[in-house]
Amino acid sequence: MSGRSRMKLTTGGRRLVAAALVQSLGIGLFMASSMAFYTRQVGLTPNQVATGLATAGGVALLVSLYGGVLADRYGARRVLAVVYVGRAVCCGAYAFVTSFWQFVVVTLCAVACDRAGPPVLQALVANAVPEQQERTRLLAVVNVVRNCGLGVGAMAAGGALVSDTSTAYRIVLATIACAFLCGALLVLRVREEHGRKAGTRASREAGAPGRRTLPDARYLALTGLNFLLSFFDALLLVAMPVWVLDHTDAPRVTVSVLFAVNTVLVVVLQIPVSRFADGLHRTSRMLTWTGAVLAVGSLCFAAAGGSPGWASVAWLAAAVAALSLGEVIANAAVWDLSIALAPPEARGRYLSVFNLSINGQRVLGPIIVTGLLLGGGTAGWIGAALVFAVAGMAAERVALTAGRSIGAPATAPAEA
């Protein structure tokens, strides 16, 4: 095993991982307890909550772009710390919400901070960790830690849910706010050296006449294709439960088991799979593999709909395993490519635009999945498989062309 595969986290990397763990614990607490707080303590109806979240999510798509612009101008470390502080303030504000419109305003601010965070974090990792493969593995570790933190935080929310009192929920909100403040303090201790000069240059040139404000056409094309390849999220969260309950003979408890399978597989596979993101050719090829694996998962879902009893469960398990593998392959590939194909002086702006593919899928994915895929039954799954396969191959071609145009190395540097 090479020294590269035994990568040890730098001090800055460990602080970023610790920040991810702390704030993911807070997010897990919030996700598990927020609906009960909104409906039982604030007095909102489920429809009001859904409307507020949808409205905030749509508006935040555009607002989140400014995170990358600010990261280029003022530095990713400072902006990410401000994002975490903003989320802490929003958690505190929720404790004083008494009406629907107050809920919408606070939620819009909270979701905007949430959507702006991931590309700014990527920009900070790129500035703090100069070696390309090391930063991809650091992002993999952050993702694994975040998933674990979400689970632990969700379980910890059980106390508030059992108590079901205003005091208990306010304590939870205060705890979440403290978690984000701790994350901000940890982020501020990360040294942001690599790319500092480029960021300063971007700040000076931001207002120059004729300055490019959008990524180039190839980067935008890759962003659009990633919108399709990130549909593993909507397939798991929306399509899978509906398909299991309404179109298969599998027991209802299968839904919970499959969610657990996905969580375990992502935690176990993300770091090992990230090692394959090694040079332009191998990393781009991972996009084709993403499309192929998601296509296999779609066909397994289709087979589950026409199979009896435990055969249906087996097909569903295979489908979720394929979705999970597709998720970790896609994550590793796009983390690497979205940073490598972005010019250092405009990295934050490029990453914020690329992140629209993921946030757009979160907003539009459920609509597309329920309206087109599930509405088409077995034919819908077969159509989805074709779309994934073609999108993966096209994404590989676009990434290779974009990389060659900027002189990206086809393979990783040889080890000494």
Secondary structure as GFF3:
##gff-version 3
##sequence-region A 1 416
A	DSSP	three_ten_helix	4	6	.	.	.	ID=ss1
A	DSSP	alpha_helix	11	36	.	.	.	ID=ss2
A	DSSP	pi_helix	37	42	.	.	.	ID=ss3
A	DSSP	alpha_helix	46	63	.	.	.	ID=ss4
A	DSSP	alpha_helix	65	74	.	.	.	ID=ss5
A	DSSP	alpha_helix	76	94	.	.	.	ID=ss6
A	DSSP	alpha_helix	100	128	.	.	.	ID=ss7
A	DSSP	alpha_helix	132	156	.	.	.	ID=ss8
A	DSSP	alpha_helix	158	163	.	.	.	ID=ss9
A	DSSP	alpha_helix	166	188	.	.	.	ID=ss10
A	DSSP	alpha_helix	196	205	.	.	.	ID=ss11
A	DSSP	alpha_helix	217	229	.	.	.	ID=ss12
A	DSSP	alpha_helix	232	234	.	.	.	ID=ss13
A	DSSP	pi_helix	235	239	.	.	.	ID=ss14
A	DSSP	alpha_helix	240	247	.	.	.	ID=ss15
A	DSSP	alpha_helix	254	274	.	.	.	ID=ss16
A	DSSP	alpha_helix	280	305	.	.	.	ID=ss17
A	DSSP	alpha_helix	309	340	.	.	.	ID=ss18
A	DSSP	three_ten_helix	344	346	.	.	.	ID=ss19
A	DSSP	alpha_helix	347	368	.	.	.	ID=ss20
A	DSSP	pi_helix	369	373	.	.	.	ID=ss21
A	DSSP	three_ten_helix	374	376	.	.	.	ID=ss22
A	DSSP	alpha_helix	377	405	.	.	.	ID=ss23
###
